[in-house]
Amino acid sequence: MVLIISIMTTQTEHLLVTEDQARHLVPEAIAGAMDKLTAEGYRRDDIYKAAMCAKLAALAVRELGPYGAKQETHIGSDLTTHDYLVIETTGNDIVADGTWQQFLPQHLRKADLPKVLVGTRDEVALDALRYGVDKGKIELWDERSKRDREKQRLADAEAELAADSAEKAGNWEVFRSKDKYGRDRKYRVRGGLLAR
């Protein structure tokens, strides 16, 4: 499960922009935030690869105040926290992440990689995966993986309730196994029918 915390630092009324406009606005805001951090003595190349996401996102939100930008904090299933900038648009929200490289293995951090990933949540997640971020960290950006995990959790709960009801009503054989993700699952079989 991923916990999402949104920190709104703007007024409730804001200018609504298109996805294309946001794709141009957010990198400029990240660049402005980078300039402020370098003025404080941080090295620009270190910021992109460091766990400075909360500070960078907060500064970028201030740059985009009138556009309804927000800083989102995501807590992954492994309790990794990560912040990035999100701006509402007339279409999908646009994400800008200037510290995504902190999740790359050291040997994959190269100068020719994009410094900032910009796009919808799904686009940013796919780009991060393509550049070498571990699949386990993709949940920090990927809206589809969040929806899929929630659907699977609900399906598992429904199946468990149905199986418990059926077990109480008849003679079910119970056995345990591992699913494709290595998690323990309890299965019940009666007359060749399988329930989880």
N, C-alpha and C positions, 0 to 999 in steps of 0.2 A: 504494500500500500504506500502511496506517496501523499504526503501532507503538503498542501499548498497554502501559503500565507501571502496575501496581497497587502502591500503597504501603499495606501493612496496618499500621495503628498500633494495632490492638486485639488482644485476646487471641484465641486460636483458638476458644474457646467464647463464644457470644454469644446474646442473645435474638433469636429469629426473629419478625419482625412481618409483618402482612399488607401488601399494597400500599396499602390505605387508611390504615393506621396510619403507614406510611412517608411518604405524601404529606402528612401533618400534622406529622410529626417533623422532616423535613428543612428546611422553611422556617424553623422555629424555630431550628434549628442554624445556618443561614445568618445569621439575625438576630442570634444570639448572637455569631457570628464578626464580623459587621459592628460590633456594639457594641465589641468589643475593638479593632478597627482604628480606629474613631473615637476611642476613648480614647487611642490612640497618635498622634492628630493628623491622621488622614486624613479627608477630607470624604466623607460617605456617598454622595452623588450621583456623586462621582468614582470610587469603588470599583466601582460597578456597570458603568461603562463603560471601566475601565482594565484593563490586563494584569496584574492582581494575583491571578489565578486560583489560583496555587499556594499563596500565603499564605492566601487566604480558605478554600480547600478544606481545608488542613491544620488551621486553627482549627476549622472545622465538624466535622471528623472527631473532634477531641477532645471536642466537645460531645456527640457520639453514640457514644462509646466502647463502651458495653454493647450496642449494637445492630448491631455488625458493620459499621459504616460504613468505607468506604475512600476514599482519594483516588486517582483515576485520572488519569494523564497520557497524553494522546493526541498522537501526532506525525503530522500529516497528510502527504499526498503532496507538498505544497509546503514541508515541514519546519516548518510552524506547530505550535507546542506549545500545549496547552490542558489545564488541570486542572479537575476538578469532583468533586463528592461523589457516591458511589454507595452505596446501602444494599441489602443482600440482603433479600429478602422470601420469603414462602411461594409467591409467584408470580413475576412478572418483577422484575428489579432496578429500583429507582427512582433516578433521577438528579436532582440539584438543581444548577443552574448559576446562580450569582449574578453572573457576569461575562460572560455571553453577549453583552451589548450591545457589547463591544469589537469584535465582528465585523460590526457594522452600519455602513453608510456614515454619515458625520457627519449628512447631511441627514435621515436616518431616525430618529435618536435623539430620541425624544420622551418627555416626562414621563409620559404615560399608558400607556406600555408596561410590561409586567410586569417587575419588578426581578429576579425569580428564575423561571427556567423549571423546572418540576417535572413529572416523569412518567417513563414508560418511555423508553428510549433513542430509540425510533422516534417517540414523541410529542414529545419535546424537539426532535428534529431537524425534525419537521414544523412545530412552532411557530416555531422559529428561521427556517425558510424562509419561513413565512407573514409574519413580521414584517420580512423583507427581508434576511436574511443570505444572502450569495452561495452559490449551489449548490456551488461548489468547497469551501466550508468545512463543509458539512453532514456530511461524512465524519467529522468530529470527534465526532459524537454518534450517527449513524445506523447501527444494527446491520444493517439490510437492505442498505445500500449496501456495507458491508464484506463481507457474505455474497455479494452479487452480484459484486463485484470479484474475490473469491476464486474463485467459480465460473467467471467469465469467464477468469481467469488459467489455471485448470486446463484449461478447454475449449480455450483457445488452445494450451497446451502439448501436449495430446493431439492436436489437429489438426496441429500442426507435426510431431510425431513420425510420425503416420500419413502425412502428405504426404512427409516425408523417406524413409520406407520405400517408398512407392509410386514416388517419383522414382527411387530406386535400382533398382527392379524394372522400370521401363519408361521410355518416352519422354514425359516431362511437359513441357509448355510453362510457363515461369515468367514471371510479370509482377508488378509492384508497383503498389499502389494505396493510397489512404487510406481508413480505416474512418470510421464516422459521428462518431467523436471526434477525427478529424484525425491519428490515429496511422498510421505507415507499416505496411503489411501486405504479406506476400509470398504470392501465390496461385499455384497450379499447376493447369493445366487439361489434361485428357486425355479425348478422346472426349466432350466436352460436360460432363464432371463437374468440379466445382470443389472444391478442397480448400484450406484455409488452412495 
